[in-house]
Amino acid sequence: MYPLDDVDREPSQDHQVLEYRQRISWHSGLPVRWTTMPDNSEPSRRLQLAIKRVIDVTGAAIGLVILAPLLIFVALAIKASSPGPVFFRQAREGQGGKLFDALKFRSMRIESCDLSGVSQTQDNDPRVTPVGQFIRRTSIDELPQLFNVLVGDMSLVGPRPHVPGMLAGGRSYRELVPYYDERLAMPPGITGWAQANGLRGSTRDRRLARERIDHDLAYIQNFSVWLDLKIIAKTVVREFFTGSGN
């Protein structure tokens, strides 16, 4: 990890740097210890990770069964409203940087879809279909990623998977945040600590883009099954009932 003095960091209301034997910063209530990283081979953490995988498989399978009528209805609505495939596949970076195809319901007109992910969605984006506006606002477009969870490319909870070469603040995310790759220590998630605390959408603001990565590291360092359940509950409330779709 990088000492705070070596990183171009901008202050934020939610970001307090404390001077202890280790440098610590706080992100929506979770600390990041900048001189250490968790050891996935530690017995108690290995047990938590094993339980997490069981919850992932069970939760994804149950979710797909329960949500099957909704998924079918959305698929038919997408087909009826615009030509093109129901699903949108995009290469994303998984654990350790391994690439995989993330699934989403297609929310844009087929001729406007951006496989690179460089052109981010904006408010009132003309590329988004009427059906796409609804499924993005309610995060229903993310539900096909339950299949990614089943096969092990993703988890229900973790850092959100980014496209290769993700931009933030008008430059490469890796250039903006030198410790960016530390977020690849765990499988990416359908939701995460950053998303549950409102850090979702455009990465044009450099401060918020950095804070999103810091939240990812806070999750990785403080991971527990209980924290996963808390994040899922917060996400349901924030994204389904108050999501903006960006």
ZAGUNU-456476 format. One line per 3 residues: number of its first residue (from 1); their letters; for each residue x, y, z of N, C-alpha, C. Coordinates in pm, 1 decimal, always signed. Layout:
NUM) a) X:Y:Z:X:Y:Z:X:Y:Z  ...
***
This chain:
1) myp) +84.3:-118.9:+0.0:+0.0:+0.0:+0.0:+88.4:+124.6:+0.0  +31.5:+237.6:-38.6:+107.6:+360.1:-50.8:+82.3:+449.4:+70.1  +190.7:+505.9:+130.1:+170.9:+603.4:+238.3:+89.2:+720.7:+184.8
4) ldd) +11.7:+781.0:+273.1:-74.1:+889.6:+229.1:+5.6:+1005.4:+170.9  +127.2:+1029.1:+221.5:+208.1:+1140.6:+172.6:+249.2:+1122.2:+27.0  +250.3:+997.3:-21.6:+294.5:+969.5:-157.6:+180.5:+969.7:-257.8
7) vdr) +59.8:+996.4:-211.8:-57.4:+988.5:-298.2:-123.7:+1125.1:-306.5  -158.2:+1167.6:-427.1:-227.5:+1294.4:-447.6:-370.6:+1280.2:-400.5  -397.8:+1324.4:-280.7:-529.5:+1305.9:-221.5:-592.6:+1442.1:-195.8
10) eps) -718.6:+1456.1:-225.1:-791.4:+1579.4:-199.4:-883.8:+1555.7:-80.0  -896.6:+1651.8:+9.1:-978.8:+1632.0:+128.6:-1125.4:+1620.7:+94.2  -1199.9:+1545.9:+172.8:-1344.5:+1536.6:+157.5:-1407.6:+1536.9:+296.1
13) qdh) -1533.3:+1570.1:+302.8:-1602.6:+1579.6:+430.7:-1601.5:+1446.1:+504.3  -1603.1:+1335.8:+429.5:-1612.1:+1203.0:+489.2:-1475.2:+1138.5:+506.2  -1368.8:+1215.9:+487.3:-1234.8:+1157.1:+483.0:-1148.7:+1220.1:+591.2
16) qvl) -1128.9:+1149.7:+701.3:-1048.3:+1199.1:+811.0:-923.0:+1113.5:+822.4  -806.5:+1178.2:+822.0:-680.4:+1106.0:+832.5:-630.8:+1116.3:+975.1  -610.7:+1002.6:+1037.7:-569.4:+998.0:+1177.0:-425.1:+952.7:+1187.5
19) eyr) -350.1:+1013.6:+1278.7:-210.4:+977.5:+1299.0:-200.5:+880.1:+1417.5  -173.9:+753.0:+1385.4:-149.3:+651.6:+1487.2:-17.1:+586.6:+1451.6  +9.8:+470.9:+1507.7:+128.4:+397.3:+1467.4:+117.1:+359.9:+1320.1
22) qri) -5.6:+337.3:+1275.2:-33.7:+318.0:+1134.0:-117.8:+434.8:+1087.3  -102.8:+472.3:+959.7:-188.0:+576.7:+904.7:-322.6:+514.3:+868.9  -429.9:+578.4:+912.9:-564.6:+525.3:+894.4:-654.1:+634.6:+838.2
25) swh) -737.0:+598.9:+742.0:-841.0:+689.8:+693.6:-974.9:+618.1:+705.3  -1082.3:+697.5:+711.8:-1215.0:+641.2:+734.1:-1305.9:+672.1:+616.5  -1385.0:+571.4:+576.8:-1468.3:+583.8:+458.4:-1606.9:+527.0:+487.4
28) sgl) -1701.5:+618.1:+514.4:-1838.1:+581.2:+553.7:-1837.1:+486.8:+673.4  -1744.5:+512.0:+765.7:-1740.5:+435.8:+890.1:-1644.7:+319.0:+891.7  -1583.2:+283.5:+778.7:-1488.2:+173.3:+774.0:-1346.2:+227.0:+757.0
31) pvr) -1249.0:+172.6:+831.8:-1112.4:+222.9:+821.6:-1032.0:+155.0:+710.9  -935.9:+228.3:+657.3:-833.0:+170.7:+570.6:-699.3:+193.7:+638.6  -627.4:+85.1:+664.6:-493.5:+93.1:+722.7:-394.0:+88.1:+607.4
34) wtt) -328.8:+199.4:+583.3:-253.8:+217.7:+459.8:-119.8:+146.1:+458.0  -80.1:+85.0:+567.3:+47.4:+12.6:+567.7:+29.3:-138.1:+568.0  -95.3:-184.7:+565.3:-118.9:-329.3:+569.5:-228.5:-367.7:+471.0
37) mpd) -227.7:-494.1:+432.3:-335.6:-552.2:+352.3:-374.6:-685.1:+414.4  -501.4:-724.5:+407.3:-544.5:-850.4:+468.0:-481.4:-970.6:+399.3  -461.9:-1074.9:+477.5:-403.5:-1199.1:+426.8:-515.5:-1300.3:+405.6
40) nse) -543.0:-1333.2:+278.7:-653.1:-1424.8:+248.0:-624.8:-1568.1:+292.1  -500.9:-1597.3:+329.4:-468.0:-1732.5:+374.9:-486.9:-1748.0:+526.0  -516.6:-1637.2:+594.8:-540.6:-1644.2:+739.2:-666.7:-1726.8:+765.0
43) psr) -662.7:-1823.9:+858.9:-772.9:-1920.4:+875.8:-911.2:-1858.6:+891.3  -925.6:-1757.3:+975.4:-1058.6:-1700.3:+998.0:-1109.0:-1629.9:+872.3  -1019.2:-1565.6:+799.0:-1061.8:-1498.8:+675.0:-1096.8:-1601.9:+568.5
46) rlq) -1020.5:-1711.0:+560.9:-1051.9:-1817.6:+465.9:-1189.5:-1875.0:+492.9  -1223.8:-1890.1:+620.1:-1356.4:-1942.2:+655.4:-1464.4:-1844.1:+610.7  -1443.0:-1714.0:+636.2:-1540.3:-1612.8:+594.8:-1556.4:-1612.1:+442.6
49) lai) -1446.5:-1627.7:+369.7:-1452.8:-1629.5:+223.7:-1526.4:-1753.3:+173.3  -1508.1:-1867.3:+241.6:-1579.1:-1989.5:+202.4:-1729.3:-1973.4:+225.0  -1766.4:-1913.8:+338.4:-1907.9:-1888.4:+366.6:-1964.0:-1790.4:+264.3
52) krv) -1884.3:-1691.9:+229.0:-1926.6:-1593.1:+129.6:-1960.0:-1661.2:-2.8  -1877.9:-1757.4:-45.3:-1903.3:-1825.7:-172.2:-2030.9:-1909.0:-165.1  -2056.2:-1972.6:-52.5:-2179.7:-2049.2:-35.4:-2300.4:-1956.2:-44.9
55) idv) -2290.0:-1840.2:+21.0:-2398.9:-1742.7:+15.5:-2418.1:-1692.1:-127.1  -2307.5:-1670.8:-198.1:-2315.9:-1623.5:-336.6:-2393.8:-1721.2:-424.8  -2354.4:-1847.2:-419.6:-2417.7:-1947.7:-504.6:-2564.2:-1965.7:-466.6
58) tga) -2587.8:-1977.5:-336.4:-2725.7:-1996.4:-289.2:-2812.1:-1875.0:-321.3  -2759.1:-1756.1:-291.5:-2835.0:-1634.0:-314.7:-2863.3:-1610.3:-462.6  -2762.1:-1635.7:-548.0:-2781.0:-1616.2:-691.9:-2883.5:-1714.3:-747.5
61) aig) -2875.9:-1840.0:-705.1:-2968.9:-1941.2:-754.3:-3112.2:-1909.8:-710.6  -3129.9:-1878.6:-583.1:-3263.4:-1845.0:-532.5:-3314.9:-1718.2:-600.6  -3226.2:-1619.2:-616.2:-3265.9:-1494.5:-679.1:-3313.9:-1514.5:-821.9
64) lvi) -3243.6:-1598.5:-898.1:-3283.0:-1623.6:-1037.1:-3418.0:-1693.8:-1045.1  -3444.0:-1784.9:-950.9:-3572.6:-1855.4:-950.3:-3686.3:-1759.3:-914.3  -3667.0:-1683.5:-806.3:-3772.0:-1592.4:-760.5:-3796.9:-1481.2:-861.7
67) lap) -3689.8:-1432.1:-921.6:-3700.9:-1318.5:-1013.0:-3728.8:-1359.5:-1157.3  -3741.5:-1490.5:-1182.8:-3761.0:-1538.1:-1320.1:-3875.4:-1467.1:-1392.0  -3994.7:-1451.0:-1330.8:-4103.1:-1380.0:-1401.6:-4063.7:-1236.9:-1439.3
70) lli) -3995.6:-1167.0:-1347.3:-3952.4:-1030.4:-1375.3:-3849.4:-1028.0:-1488.4  -3754.6:-1121.2:-1484.5:-3650.6:-1125.5:-1587.4:-3711.2:-1151.6:-1725.3  -3807.5:-1242.9:-1730.4:-3873.5:-1273.1:-1858.1:-3950.7:-1152.3:-1908.5
73) fva) -4023.5:-1084.6:-1817.9:-4100.4:-966.3:-1856.5:-4008.7:-856.3:-1910.3  -3896.3:-832.4:-1842.1:-3801.9:-729.2:-1886.0:-3742.7:-766.1:-2021.8  -3709.6:-893.7:-2039.8:-3653.6:-938.5:-2168.2:-3752.3:-912.8:-2281.9
76) lai) -3879.6:-944.2:-2260.0:-3981.8:-920.7:-2362.3:-4000.3:-770.9:-2389.7  -3993.1:-690.1:-2283.0:-4009.6:-545.1:-2299.5:-3894.4:-486.6:-2380.7  -3773.8:-536.0:-2356.6:-3657.8:-486.9:-2432.0:-3671.3:-523.8:-2579.5
79) kas) -3712.4:-647.4:-2604.8:-3729.1:-693.4:-2742.2:-3837.7:-613.6:-2814.9  -3945.0:-583.7:-2744.1:-4057.6:-515.0:-2806.2:-4030.0:-367.3:-2830.3  -3941.0:-309.4:-2749.0:-3921.1:-163.8:-2755.8:-3810.6:-121.2:-2851.2
82) spg) -3715.2:-209.4:-2880.0:-3606.0:-171.3:-2970.1:-3540.8:-296.9:-3027.4  -3494.4:-290.4:-3152.1:-3428.8:-406.9:-3211.7:-3293.9:-433.7:-3147.2  -3254.9:-561.1:-3148.1:-3126.0:-597.5:-3092.1:-3138.1:-703.9:-2985.3
85) pvf) -3025.2:-749.7:-2932.0:-3027.0:-855.6:-2830.2:-3081.0:-806.6:-2696.9  -3126.2:-900.3:-2615.8:-3176.5:-867.3:-2482.5:-3061.5:-831.9:-2389.1  -2952.1:-907.4:-2400.6:-2839.5:-887.9:-2309.0:-2727.5:-806.7:-2373.2
88) frq) -2653.7:-737.7:-2289.0:-2535.6:-663.2:-2330.2:-2416.4:-723.3:-2257.4  -2317.1:-766.6:-2332.4:-2196.4:-826.3:-2273.7:-2080.8:-728.1:-2287.1  -2004.4:-716.6:-2179.7:-1892.5:-622.6:-2180.7:-1777.1:-680.9:-2099.4
91) are) -1656.3:-671.9:-2152.8:-1538.9:-723.1:-2082.1:-1511.7:-637.2:-1958.8  -1495.8:-702.8:-1845.7:-1465.1:-634.6:-1720.0:-1346.6:-703.6:-1652.7  -1282.0:-630.7:-1561.6:-1168.8:-685.4:-1486.8:-1219.0:-752.7:-1359.6
94) gqg) -1182.6:-879.9:-1341.9:-1221.8:-953.2:-1223.0:-1107.7:-962.9:-1123.6  -1115.5:-1059.9:-1034.4:-1012.2:-1076.8:-933.4:-876.3:-1097.8:-999.7  -776.8:-1025.2:-951.8:-643.4:-1036.2:-1008.7:-630.3:-976.2:-1146.9
97) gkl) -732.3:-904.3:-1193.2:-728.3:-843.4:-1325.4:-773.1:-934.3:-1438.1  -817.2:-1056.6:-1405.1:-862.9:-1149.6:-1508.8:-990.2:-1097.2:-1573.5  -994.5:-1097.5:-1707.2:-1109.5:-1046.3:-1780.3:-1222.0:-1149.8:-1787.6
100) fda) -1344.5:-1102.1:-1781.8:-1462.0:-1187.6:-1800.0:-1571.2:-1102.8:-1864.8  -1672.2:-1168.7:-1920.5:-1784.6:-1098.8:-1983.1:-1895.3:-1076.9:-1880.6  -1916.2:-951.8:-1842.9:-2024.4:-917.8:-1750.0:-2154.4:-904.2:-1828.0
103) lkf) -2261.6:-960.2:-1772.7:-2393.2:-956.2:-1836.7:-2478.9:-843.5:-1779.2  -2551.1:-775.2:-1866.3:-2650.7:-677.2:-1824.2:-2766.9:-683.8:-1922.5  -2884.3:-640.3:-1878.5:-2991.4:-617.8:-1974.0:-2952.6:-496.6:-2058.8
106) rsm) -2975.8:-506.2:-2188.1:-2942.4:-393.5:-2276.4:-3037.8:-277.5:-2249.3  -2981.2:-162.6:-2216.5:-3062.0:-44.8:-2185.9:-3044.5:+65.2:-2289.5  -2954.2:+45.0:-2385.8:-2930.1:+144.7:-2490.0:-2969.8:+90.5:-2627.2
109) rie) -2989.8:+180.6:-2719.6:-3013.1:+139.8:-2858.1:-2889.0:+68.0:-2909.2  -2908.6:-38.7:-2984.6:-2799.0:-126.3:-3022.7:-2688.9:-51.1:-3095.7  -2725.4:+48.5:-3177.2:-2624.7:+122.5:-3253.1:-2545.8:+218.9:-3165.0
112) scd) -2593.0:+241.5:-3041.8:-2526.5:+335.6:-2951.6:-2448.5:+266.7:-2841.2  -2457.3:+134.0:-2832.9:-2388.0:+62.6:-2725.8:-2236.9:+78.6:-2739.0  -2170.3:+100.0:-2626.9:-2025.8:+121.3:-2624.6:-1959.2:+4.9:-2552.1
115) lsg) -1901.3:-87.5:-2629.4:-1839.4:-205.1:-2568.7:-1718.8:-168.7:-2483.2  -1652.9:-57.8:-2513.5:-1533.2:-19.5:-2438.2:-1567.9:+34.1:-2300.1  -1688.4:+89.8:-2285.7:-1728.0:+146.8:-2157.4:-1665.5:+281.3:-2127.8
118) vsq) -1593.8:+339.5:-2225.2:-1526.0:+467.1:-2203.7:-1626.1:+581.6:-2197.7  -1728.1:+576.3:-2283.6:-1829.4:+682.2:-2287.7:-1936.9:+653.7:-2183.1  -1930.9:+722.3:-2070.5:-2020.1:+693.8:-1959.3:-2157.3:+756.5:-1979.9
121) tqd) -2256.8:+695.5:-1915.4:-2393.9:+743.8:-1926.2:-2410.5:+875.2:-1850.8  -2490.5:+965.3:-1906.9:-2517.5:+1094.2:-1845.6:-2667.5:+1109.1:-1820.5  -2704.3:+1214.7:-1747.4:-2845.8:+1243.9:-1726.1:-2913.3:+1267.8:-1861.3
124) ndp) -3032.9:+1208.5:-1877.6:-3110.3:+1224.6:-2001.1:-3029.5:+1183.7:-2123.8  -2952.8:+1078.8:-2110.2:-2868.5:+1030.7:-2219.5:-2956.7:+983.2:-2335.2  -2941.3:+1039.9:-2455.6:-3028.3:+1001.7:-2567.8:-3006.1:+859.0:-2615.4
127) rvt) -2896.7:+796.5:-2575.0:-2869.9:+659.5:-2617.3:-2957.7:+559.0:-2543.6  -3010.8:+597.4:-2428.5:-3088.2:+505.9:-2343.1:-3232.4:+499.4:-2391.4  -3285.2:+377.6:-2403.2:-3423.7:+357.9:-2446.5:-3519.1:+387.0:-2330.3
130) pvg) -3649.4:+406.7:-2359.1:-3745.8:+427.9:-2250.0:-3745.6:+312.2:-2148.6  -3743.1:+188.5:-2198.5:-3734.8:+74.0:-2107.7:-3602.7:+77.8:-2032.8  -3496.5:+115.1:-2102.8:-3364.3:+122.6:-2040.5:-3358.9:+222.7:-1927.0
133) qfi) -3430.9:+334.5:-1940.7:-3433.4:+434.6:-1834.3:-3488.6:+375.3:-1705.0  -3594.6:+296.2:-1718.6:-3655.9:+236.5:-1599.3:-3565.4:+130.9:-1537.2  -3510.8:+40.3:-1618.0:-3431.8:-68.1:-1560.8:-3299.1:-17.9:-1506.6
136) rrt) -3248.0:+94.4:-1559.2:-3126.6:+152.7:-1503.2:-3157.0:+223.2:-1371.8  -3269.9:+295.9:-1368.0:-3305.7:+369.5:-1246.6:-3327.7:+275.3:-1129.4  -3381.4:+156.9:-1155.4:-3410.4:+59.5:-1050.1:-3301.4:-46.9:-1036.3
139) sid) -3195.4:-36.1:-1118.3:-3083.8:-131.9:-1118.3:-3124.6:-271.3:-1164.0  -3241.9:-284.2:-1225.0:-3284.1:-413.8:-1277.8:-3190.6:-459.1:-1389.5  -3127.7:-363.1:-1458.8:-3036.8:-400.0:-1567.4:-2917.5:-481.5:-1519.6
142) elp) -2887.0:-474.7:-1388.6:-2773.1:-547.4:-1332.7:-2807.5:-692.2:-1294.7  -2935.5:-727.8:-1291.1:-2976.3:-858.5:-1241.2:-2917.2:-977.3:-1317.9  -2895.8:-968.8:-1450.3:-2833.3:-1082.8:-1519.8:-2694.8:-1118.5:-1466.9
145) qlf) -2633.0:-1028.1:-1390.5:-2502.5:-1059.3:-1334.3:-2511.7:-1167.4:-1226.8  -2632.3:-1204.9:-1189.1:-2648.1:-1321.1:-1101.3:-2591.1:-1445.9:-1168.3  -2597.0:-1452.7:-1302.6:-2533.9:-1564.0:-1373.9:-2382.4:-1558.3:-1359.1
148) nvl) -2325.1:-1437.9:-1361.6:-2181.4:-1422.9:-1338.3:-2141.8:-1469.3:-1199.1  -2231.1:-1446.4:-1102.2:-2204.6:-1490.9:-965.5:-2205.0:-1643.7:-958.5  -2301.5:-1706.1:-1024.9:-2311.8:-1852.3:-1022.9:-2185.7:-1919.3:-1074.9
151) vgd) -2129.0:-1866.0:-1181.9:-2011.6:-1930.2:-1242.0:-1882.3:-1889.0:-1173.6  -1888.0:-1794.2:-1080.5:-1770.6:-1759.8:-1001.9:-1691.3:-1639.9:-1050.4  -1737.2:-1572.6:-1155.9:-1667.5:-1452.5:-1202.6:-1689.8:-1334.5:-1109.6
154) msl) -1805.4:-1335.5:-1042.0:-1841.4:-1224.9:-954.7:-1894.4:-1277.8:-822.3  -1913.8:-1185.4:-729.6:-1976.1:-1213.4:-601.1:-2097.9:-1123.3:-588.6  -2185.2:-1152.9:-494.7:-2296.8:-1061.9:-470.8:-2245.3:-926.9:-423.0
157) vgp) -2138.1:-928.3:-343.1:-2081.9:-805.8:-286.2:-1932.0:-801.7:-311.4  -1883.5:-686.6:-352.1:-1740.9:-668.1:-376.4:-1719.1:-538.6:-451.7  -1595.3:-503.7:-481.7:-1571.4:-385.6:-566.0:-1638.4:-404.1:-701.4
160) rph) -1702.0:-301.3:-753.8:-1767.1:-312.4:-883.6:-1663.4:-340.0:-991.8  -1694.7:-429.0:-1087.8:-1598.9:-458.7:-1194.6:-1592.0:-343.7:-1295.5  -1471.5:-301.1:-1325.6:-1451.6:-192.6:-1421.2:-1408.1:-247.0:-1556.4
163) vpg) -1429.7:-168.2:-1659.9:-1380.1:-204.7:-1791.7:-1229.7:-181.0:-1794.8  -1154.8:-254.4:-1877.5:-1011.0:-228.1:-1891.4:-988.7:-84.3:-1940.6  -893.1:-17.0:-1881.9:-864.8:+120.1:-1922.4:-966.1:+220.5:-1872.9
166) mla) -1034.8:+188.9:-1764.1:-1136.6:+277.8:-1707.2:-1079.6:+418.4:-1685.7  -1159.3:+519.5:-1722.8:-1117.8:+657.8:-1706.0:-1181.0:+717.9:-1580.6  -1108.1:+811.6:-1521.1:-1159.7:+884.3:-1404.7:-1095.6:+1022.8:-1405.0
169) ggr) -1178.2:+1124.6:-1395.1:-1125.1:+1260.0:-1396.7:-1052.7:+1294.0:-1524.6  -1093.5:+1232.2:-1636.3:-1032.8:+1262.3:-1764.5:-899.9:+1195.2:-1789.9  -863.2:+1099.5:-1706.7:-736.7:+1028.4:-1725.2:-754.3:+883.5:-1682.7
172) syr) -652.7:+801.3:-1706.9:-660.4:+661.4:-1665.6:-680.5:+652.0:-1515.5  -771.5:+561.9:-1474.0:-796.9:+543.7:-1330.5:-667.4:+503.7:-1258.7  -586.2:+422.4:-1324.3:-461.2:+377.5:-1263.3:-360.6:+491.0:-1247.3
175) elv) -368.4:+591.1:-1333.1:-282.1:+707.9:-1318.6:-332.9:+797.9:-1206.8  -463.2:+811.9:-1197.9:-522.5:+897.1:-1095.4:-503.2:+839.6:-956.3  -518.3:+706.2:-944.8:-509.1:+639.3:-814.1:-398.6:+532.9:-822.7
178) pyy) -277.7:+561.5:-772.3:-165.1:+468.8:-786.8:-187.7:+331.0:-725.4  -274.9:+323.5:-625.9:-300.1:+196.5:-558.4:-426.7:+129.5:-612.3  -469.6:+168.1:-731.3:-593.4:+119.3:-792.2:-602.2:-33.2:-795.0
181) der) -492.5:-100.8:-830.6:-496.7:-246.3:-847.9:-520.2:-322.2:-717.6  -506.5:-255.9:-603.2:-532.6:-322.7:-475.3:-679.7:-366.2:-465.0  -767.3:-300.9:-540.4:-909.9:-335.0:-537.4:-938.8:-467.9:-606.0
184) lam) -840.8:-523.9:-676.7:-858.9:-650.4:-746.9:-826.9:-770.3:-658.4  -807.7:-747.2:-528.1:-770.5:-855.6:-437.0:-887.2:-949.8:-408.4  -1009.8:-906.2:-435.8:-1128.1:-989.7:-414.3:-1213.5:-989.0:-540.2
187) ppg) -1301.0:-1089.7:-557.4:-1389.5:-1091.1:-675.0:-1477.9:-967.4:-676.8  -1506.5:-914.3:-794.4:-1595.2:-798.4:-803.5:-1738.0:-836.4:-766.4  -1818.1:-736.6:-729.4:-1953.4:-765.2:-684.1:-2059.9:-692.2:-763.7
190) itg) -2181.7:-743.3:-755.0:-2295.8:-673.8:-814.2:-2315.8:-540.2:-743.4  -2288.1:-538.5:-614.2:-2288.2:-414.8:-537.3:-2168.1:-416.0:-444.6  -2143.7:-302.8:-379.8:-2028.6:-293.6:-291.4:-2045.1:-181.3:-191.2
193) waq) -1942.8:-161.2:-107.9:-1947.7:-59.2:-4.6:-1959.1:+80.8:-65.7  -1890.9:+103.4:-177.4:-1899.6:+233.5:-243.6:-2041.5:+259.2:-293.5  -2099.8:+161.9:-363.9:-2233.3:+179.7:-421.0:-2338.7:+194.6:-312.4
196) ang) -2323.5:+119.1:-203.9:-2420.3:+126.2:-94.9:-2418.4:+262.1:-25.3  -2308.5:+336.4:-43.8:-2296.7:+468.8:+17.8:-2302.9:+581.7:-84.9  -2364.2:+552.8:-199.4:-2393.0:+657.6:-295.9:-2285.3:+687.8:-396.8
199) lrg) -2172.2:+615.7:-392.3:-2063.4:+641.5:-486.5:-2080.1:+553.7:-609.5  -2174.1:+593.3:-692.9:-2203.3:+519.5:-815.0:-2224.5:+618.4:-927.8  -2197.8:+575.8:-1050.4:-2222.3:+662.3:-1164.7:-2094.5:+717.6:-1223.3
202) str) -2100.9:+841.9:-1269.7:-1988.9:+903.8:-1339.0:-1863.7:+910.3:-1251.6  -1748.4:+894.6:-1315.5:-1620.1:+907.3:-1245.0:-1547.1:+1033.0:-1290.7  -1620.5:+1132.0:-1338.1:-1557.1:+1254.4:-1387.6:-1497.3:+1338.2:-1274.9
205) drr) -1558.2:+1333.2:-1156.7:-1507.7:+1407.2:-1041.1:-1391.3:+1328.9:-979.9  -1271.9:+1386.1:-981.6:-1152.9:+1313.5:-934.4:-1161.7:+1275.6:-787.3  -1213.1:+1368.2:-706.3:-1221.1:+1339.8:-562.8:-1313.8:+1222.8:-536.2
208) lar) -1431.5:+1222.1:-600.2:-1526.7:+1113.2:-579.9:-1473.6:+982.8:-639.7  -1399.4:+992.4:-750.6:-1342.1:+872.2:-810.9:-1240.9:+808.8:-716.7  -1157.3:+890.8:-651.7:-1062.0:+838.0:-553.5:-1135.5:+777.5:-434.2
211) eri) -1239.3:+849.3:-389.7:-1314.1:+802.3:-272.3:-1379.7:+668.0:-299.3  -1420.6:+644.8:-422.9:-1481.1:+516.2:-458.3:-1379.6:+403.0:-440.3  -1256.9:+425.0:-485.6:-1152.8:+322.9:-469.4:-1120.3:+303.8:-321.7
214) dhd) -1115.1:+413.5:-246.1:-1088.5:+402.9:-102.0:-1197.8:+321.7:-32.8  -1322.5:+337.4:-75.0:-1431.8:+257.6:-18.7:-1413.4:+109.5:-54.0  -1365.8:+82.0:-176.0:-1339.4:-56.8:-214.4:-1234.4:-119.2:-122.9
217) lay) -1127.9:-44.0:-95.3:-1022.3:-95.9:-8.1:-1073.3:-112.1:+135.1  -1159.5:-19.7:+178.8:-1218.2:-31.8:+313.2:-1299.3:-160.3:+322.9  -1373.4:-192.6:+215.8:-1450.2:-317.7:+216.2:-1357.8:-438.2:+222.8
220) iqn) -1254.5:-440.1:+140.5:-1163.1:-554.7:+135.4:-1096.7:-576.1:+270.6  -1053.2:-467.7:+334.1:-983.1:-481.5:+461.4:-1076.1:-521.1:+575.8  -1201.5:-483.4:+567.5:-1295.1:-508.8:+678.1:-1400.0:-613.0:+643.3
223) fsv) -1375.3:-689.1:+536.6:-1473.5:-786.3:+489.9:-1518.3:-882.9:+599.5  -1648.8:-908.0:+601.1:-1708.6:-1013.1:+683.7:-1842.6:-1047.9:+620.5  -1894.5:-1163.0:+655.3:-2025.6:-1202.7:+603.6:-2132.0:-1104.3:+650.6
226) wld) -2120.5:-1059.3:+773.8:-2217.3:-963.9:+826.7:-2213.7:-833.5:+748.1  -2093.8:-787.0:+711.9:-2081.3:-665.2:+632.9:-2146.9:-684.2:+495.7  -2130.5:-801.6:+434.2:-2195.8:-829.4:+305.6:-2347.0:-816.4:+316.5
229) lki) -2403.9:-874.1:+420.9:-2549.6:-867.3:+439.7:-2595.5:-723.4:+459.2  -2515.9:-644.7:+531.0:-2548.9:-504.1:+552.7:-2547.0:-427.3:+420.6  -2447.6:-455.0:+337.2:-2435.6:-386.9:+208.2:-2552.8:-422.4:+117.2
232) iak) -2591.0:-549.9:+115.2:-2704.3:-591.7:+32.2:-2831.3:-518.6:+74.1  -2854.9:-509.3:+204.9:-2975.0:-441.1:+254.3:-2973.1:-293.6:+216.2  -2857.1:-227.0:+232.2:-2847.5:-85.5:+198.2:-2866.8:-63.3:+48.4
235) tvv) -2815.7:-156.5:-31.0:-2825.2:-142.8:-176.2:-2969.2:-154.1:-223.5  -3044.1:-247.9:-166.6:-3184.1:-265.3:-205.8:-3260.6:-135.8:-184.5  -3238.6:-72.8:-70.3:-3309.0:+52.1:-39.1:-3262.7:+164.7:-130.3
238) ref) -3130.6:+180.6:-145.0:-3077.0:+293.7:-220.0:-3101.8:+282.5:-369.9  -3073.8:+165.7:-428.3:-3078.0:+153.8:-572.1:-3218.9:+125.9:-628.0  -3294.3:+40.7:-559.9:-3424.6:+6.1:-615.4:-3526.2:+117.8:-595.4
241) ftg) -3518.6:+184.1:-477.6:-3620.5:+283.9:-447.7:-3576.6:+425.8:-480.9  -3444.7:+453.0:-478.1:-3399.9:+591.1:-499.2:-3290.4:+602.2:-603.8  -3268.6:+498.0:-684.4:-3161.0:+500.7:-783.1:-3185.9:+601.4:-893.6
244) sgn) -3074.8:+658.8:-945.0:-3084.4:+758.9:-1051.8:-3068.8:+697.5:-1189.7  -3009.1:+576.6:-1197.2:-2989.4:+510.9:-1325.0:-2861.4:+547.7:-1394.6  -2777.0:+632.2:-1332.7:-2651.7:+672.8:-1396.4:-2536.8:+582.5:-1353.9
***
